Every structure is written in C-alpha cells, then in structure tokens.
Amino acid sequence: MKINLIETLPKRLKPIAKFIAMQESDKELAMTRLGQDIATNWVPKMPFARTFADAADVTTMEFSENIWVYFGPKLIGEKLFRKLYSKKLDKTLQKMVSTTAEQLLNEKNEHARTLMPIKAAIAISALAIPLGEYALSFAKNIFTLKVFKQSDFNNIANLDKKNKVKKETPEQQKRVKDSAKKHIKLAGGLFAGCLALSALLATRGKNSKFLNTISEALLAPGNKIFRKNIKRATSFNKYFSLDFANNNGKLGLSRGQLTACVVAGFFGYTGAAKDRGKQNMLEVLFRYPLVGFYVITGSEMFEKGFKSILKRKSSYKNIIGKNLEVPKLSQLSDLAEKLAAQKGTTVESEFKRLFKQKSTIVLAPFLFSIGFMGLFVAGVSRYFTQYRYNKEKAGRLEG
C-alpha cells in the first residue's frame, strides 16, 4: 500500500497542505475562490472600518459581489442557459458547447458554424454577471440608507470627528435613492436587451452568416483582429473574449468575463460613489484601478515574476518547469520517489523539501494579496480620504 506522504509532514505544515489541496481541487472551485477573495479583500479592510455603517457597507458589497461573480457562471451559464439553448443539439454537440470558441476556430472544426451562435447566446445571457456587478454598488447605497439612514459618505465614514450629530436632508437621501433605483433599472433594461439578442442568436444564428460573424467577434475577437498572428490573437482573447472557460467540460468564469466584471464594476462603483459625495468618489478612484488591475492581470504577473526569480535558484529546478509550470500537490509524491531514486535519499525527505518549495510558491502571492492589495491599499486609501477631507474643511474655514 502506497504511503500518504502528507501524513509524514510535521504537524505545523499539515494545515498548509490542506490549504493547497483545497486550492487545487476541481471540486467546489467557486467556493475556494470565494474564500480566497474574502481573505484577501474583506478581512484586511475590517481593521480600517471607520464606523459600523462603513463596515456593514464594505461587508455587504464584498460578500454579494464575490458570491455573484464566482457562483454566477455556474448558475447562469452552466445550469440555466446552456441547458436552454443547447437542448436541440445532438448529444455530441451538447458536450462540445464547453469547447472554447478560439479552439473551434483555430482547429477549423466542422461544427463551429452550429456551435458559435449557441455559445454566443449563452455568453450574452451571462452578461447578467457584469451587469449585476454594476447594479450591486447602487443596491449597496439603498441598503445603507435603509438600515443606517445615511446617504452622505462623510457621515458613513465619520470623516468629521468633532461633529457627532450629522443630519441629512430628506432631499439628499431621496436623490441618492432615486439615482440608485434608476441605475438598477438601467442594468435590468440592458439585460433584457441581452436576452433578446441571445434568443435571436440561438434560433437564427446557424443559418445567418452575419450572426455567425457577430458570434465570432464576441467570443474570439482576437481571431478577427489578428488573423495572421495566433499568439497575439490568443493574448487578446484571454482578456477580451466573452466566452466561458472550459472547466473540465463545464462552463467556468473566464479571464475575459472577469475583465467585463471589473470594467462594469468600475462604472458601478464610481457612479454610486459620486452620488454619496466627493470623498467617496476620490477614494474609489484611488483604490479601484489598483485592485482592478491586480484582479485582471496583476496577480498573474506577480506569480510569474516570483516563480521566475525562484527558478534561478538551483534548489527549485526540480519543481519549476521550463514554462514556469509547477506540479500539483497530488503529483509531488511521484516526483519525490523519482528524485529519491536518483539521489539515493529517502522519499520522505525529498517530499518534505518539495512541499516546502511548493508552499513558498503558493503562499507568497497569497500573502502579498493580503498584505499589499488588502492591508496597504485599504489603509492608504482611507488615510488619504481623511487627509483630503481635513484639508478641504480647513480651507472652507479659512475662506
């Protein structure tokens, strides 16, 4: 019977092994990502909460948007619209719906003309995710107004420390409430338009060259723009395609859809912040571009850069491959056995060494997310908000 080498690790390392195993598991991937985002985005912000209303404000937004973004693709794309729009396809084509549009086009698949409009219809229906992301910021304004009777960010964040009683006019609160309702209705109207277009693509796309072209442009825009350069096309598709990722035959959130969520979130955050006052708007403009960039590509750049640095060390040559690939935790046992046979050492010692290296590769980016993108950005943005408010108030008093 093969020994479970994880059991040979010291007790202090076993929780790390569980964390890595959970991160790499194909099961409950959305739940894992949700937990990571809560740990890196919500937890670090709580020490900097300025009031209970501010803490509730942040908590409501972080949990609702993360649940929506990470569970939305499975519910909307996989469970609902995939079943709805692909039910008339034969079983072979139904399975191929998860194949990426880029792969279908690059391989010149004979079924591409049939599948592309169906895939586009599902992807456009899934624009409910970024549109929902947009609407959540305005829903948060209504929540704070309903629960705490506050609509002015200066009051929510308690920026005026000396003025304990902060009254808000009914006119101001009504303006914030009406604006929030208007933008939520706008998101709903846009989604209704998306549903109409998706239905058209699903029912008429196969027999329409024009609709097929639209489908390709939405799902693989890089293939349209960079027809003779596959590398550039792939790079462009990665960040701007509305197509789902192929998650072991199921539809999963893609980097392009994540980009759409970040962009929609930017307009939602800034619009809702503008309604609540200048300081809220400036705080969002300081923080969101940094966080948005990190979510879309910054985290990936950091991980690649970190692995590139480690790869230069001879001790990491066995665990970091030529293209910076790193074996999964489940693959370390076989690698440890191979190295032990080559070096004449014990499998346990080789596994422990590989595990420590694996832990460094996984935990460093995670801790960076908590430390810099979480604690540092939250702390600095709140400090400058208070600084700007104090300076503006001093200027008013002098005037």
N, C-alpha and C positions, 0 to 999 in steps of 0.2 A: 504493500500500500504506500502511495506517494505521500511524503510528509508535507503538511501545510507549513511552509517556511515562515509565514507571517506569525505563526504561533511561537517561533523561536526568537522573535524580536523582543527587546526589553519592554517592560510594561509602558514606559513613557512614550514609546514610539507607536504603540498599537492604535491609539486614537487618531494619529496622523494617517495610519494605514486605512482606517475606516473612512476618514475624510476623503482620501484619494480614491478609494474604491467607489464611494458614492458619486464622486465627481465624474468618474469614467464609466459608470453604469449606464447602459442604454435604457434601463427601466427608470421611470419617474424622472426623466431628464429635465422636464419643466420644473418639477418640484426642487431639484438640485439647484438649477439656475436661479430660481426664486429665492432660495435660502442664501445663495452667494450674494445676490443683489441686495437683499435685506442686510446682510452682514457688512457689505462694503458701502452701501449708500444710506441706509436708515440708522443703523447703530451709531456710526460716528457723528451723526448730526444731533443726536439726542443730548449730549453734554452741552451743546451750544444753543439749545432751545431757550428762547428769551422769556416766554410765558407758557402757560398751559395751553392757551389757544394756538400759539406758534407750534408747540409740539404736536398738538392734535392735527393742525394744518399739514405739517410735514408727514405725519404718520398716515393720514388719510390718503395723501397723494402717492406716497411711496408704495404702500401696500396695494392700492387699487390699480395703479398703472403697471406694476410688476406682475400682478395676477393676470391682468388683461393681456399684456404683451406676451407672457410666457405660456398661458393656457389658451389664449385666443386662437392661435393657429390650429391646435388640435381640435377644438370645439367647432370653429367656423369652417376651417379648411377641410380637415380630415373627416370629421363626423357628419357635418351638415352638407356643405356644397359639393364635396367630392361625390358623396352618395347621390345627391340630387342630379348633378349634371352628367355623371358617367354611367347612370343606370341603364341607358340604352346601348352602351358599348358592349361588345362581347367580353368574356372573362379575361382574355389575353390583354386586350386594350385597357380594361379597367385596372389591371395590375401595372400597366405602363404609364398611368397618369402621374405617378410619382417620379418618373424619369425626368430629369431636368430638360428644359427646352433647349439649352445650349448643347447638351449631349445629343438630342434628337436631330438638331440641325447639323452639327459637326459630323455626325455619322450618316447624314442624309437618309434617315430612317424612312422607310416607305409609309409608315403610319403617321408621320409628322403632320400632314395636312388635316387628318382627322383629329389628332390629339391636341394640336396647338390651340384651336378655339376653345376647347373644353378646359384646357389648363388655364387659358387667359380668363375665361369666365369665372373659374374658381378663385384665381388671383385677384381679380377686380372685386369680387364679392368680399374677399378678405381685406379689402381696404377699410372695412369696418374697424380693423385694429388700429391703424394710424388715425383714422377719424375719431375713434373712441378716445385715443390718447389726447387728441386736440380738445375734445369736449370735457375731459376729466378736470382740466385746470379750472374751467368755468363752474363745473359742478362742485369743485372744492370751495369756490367763493360762496356759493349758495349754502354749503354745509357750515362754513364758519359763521356766516351771517345768521343762519337758523339757530345754531347751537350757542354761539357766544355773543350774538347781537353786535358783531363787529364787521366792518367792511373797509376800514381805513388801516392800511398796513402799519402806519406809525403807532396805532393803538394795539394792533395784534402783536407786534414785536416789542411793544413798550419802549419805544425809542426816546420818548420824553420821560426821563426818570423822575423829574420833580412833579409833574402834573399827574396825580393819582387818578383823578376823575376825568375821564376823557369822553365827552359826549359826542355823539354823531347825529347829524341831522337826518330826518326821515327821507329828505330829497336825495341825499348822498347814498343812503342804503338802497333806495329804490332804483337809483341809476345803476348801481353795481348789480343788483338783482336782475333788472331788465336786460342789461347787457349780457349777463351770463345766460339767461334764457334764450336770447336772440342767437348767440353763438352755438348753443347746444342744438337749437332748431336748424341752424345752418349746416351743422355736421350731419344731422338727420336727413336733411334735404339732399346733400351731396351723396349720402349713402343710398338714398332712393334712386338717384341717377345711376349710381354704380350697379345697382341691382338690375335696372332696365338694360344697361349696356351688356351686363354679363348674360342676361337671358337671351339677348339678340345674338351674341357670340355663340352661345351653346346651341341655339336652334338653327341659326343660319350660317355660321362660320365655315362649316365644312365645304359648302358649295359657293363660297364667295372669296374670290382672290383678294379683294380689298380687306375683308375682315380677317383673313389669314395673315395679311401683311401687318395689320394693326396688332394682331396677337403676337407675332414675332417681335415687333418693335417693343411691346410691353414686357415680354418675357426674356428676350435676349437682345437688348438694344445694342450691345457691343458688336454683335454679329452684323448688324445693319450699318453701323458707323465704321467699323474696322473690318471690312470684308476680306482683306488680304493679310491681316495680321491677327492670327488666332490668340497670341499671347496678350495683346492689347485688348482684344475683344473679351477674353476671359476676365481680365482685370476690371474692365468696365462693367461687365455683367455682375461681378461679385458685389459691387456696391450700389448698382442702379437698376438691377432686374427686379421685377415684382414677383418673379417665380418663387415657388416654395423650394426649400431644400429637400433633398431625398434622404429621409431619415429611416434607413433600413426598410424601404418600401412604403413608408408613411410620409405624409406631408409635414414638414417641420419649418420653423421660422428660419428664413434665410437672412444673410447679411444685407441684401438689398431691401428686404422688408423692414429690417431693423433701421436702416437708413431712413426709410419713409416714416417710421415712427418717431425718430429723432427730429426730423425736419418738421413734421406735424406738431410734435411736442413743443418745438421752439416757438411756433406761432401761437400755440395754445398758452404756453407759459407767459410769453411776453404780453399777449393780449389781455389775459386775466390779471397780470401784474399791473399793467397800465391802468386798469380800472380801479385798482386799490391804492394807487399813488406812485409818485416819482421814485421814492426809495426802493419800493418793491421791484419796480421796473429796472432800476440800475443794478440791484442785487442779482436779478435773473440774468441780465446782460453780461455781468461779470462771471457768473458761475456756469451758466448753461453751455456756452460754447466749449469750455474746457471739458465738462462732463460728456457732452455730446460727441466731441472728437474722440475722447477716450473710449466711449462705448462702441463707436463705429469701427475705429481702426487703431486708436492709441494703445489699447491693451494688447492687441496682436503685435504691434510694433515693439512694445516693451518686452514681451515674451520672446520674440525673435532675437532682439538685441541682447537680452540676458543670456539666452542659450548660445548665441554666437560667442559671447565672452567666455562662457564656461567651456565651450568646445575647444578653445585654445589650450586649455589645461589638459595635460596628458591623462590625468586621472579620470576624465569624463569621456574619453574616446570610445569607451565600450557602451556607453548609454545614449550618447547623442550621435545620430547618424549624419550622413553627408548632407542631407537636406533638412537638418535640424529636427528630424523625427525622433521621438522618444518612445520606447516600448511602454505598453500599459503595465499596470501593477500585476495583472494576471500573467504577463509574459516574462516577468523578472525571474521566476523560478527556473525556467528553461535556460535563460541566459546565464544564471548563476551556475547551473550544472555544467554548462559548456565551458565557462571560464575556469571553474574549479578543475576540470579535467585537463585543460591546457596548462594551468599554472601549478598543479599539484597541491592545491589548497582545499579547504573544506567548502562544501556548498553553502553552509550556514554563514560563514564569514564573507563569502562573495555576495550572498544575498543581502546581508546587513549593509555592506558597503554600497551596493547598487541602490538599496532602498533609501539610504541617507542622501544619495545624489538625486534620486527621483524626488524626494521630499523637498530638497532645495529648489529644484526646477519648478515644482508646483506651488510651493508656499511663498516664494519670494514675490512673484507677481500679485498673488492674493493679498499679501501683507502690504505691498505697495498701494494697492487699490484702497485698502482701509486707511493706511497712513497718509498718503498724499491726496488721492481723489476724495477720500472721506473726511478725515480729521482736518487736514491742512486747508483744503478748499473751503470747507464749511466754516472753519474758524476765521480764515482771512476774509471771506465774503461778508460775514457778519460783522467783523471788526470795521471794515471799510464802510459798511452801511451806517453803523453808529457814528463813525467819524464824519461822513458826509452830512448826516442829519445835524450833528452838533455844530459843524461849521456853517451850515445853512441857517440854523437857528441863531447863531451868534451874529451872522451878517444881517438878519432881519432886525435883531435888537439894536445893533449899531445904526441901522438905517432909520 
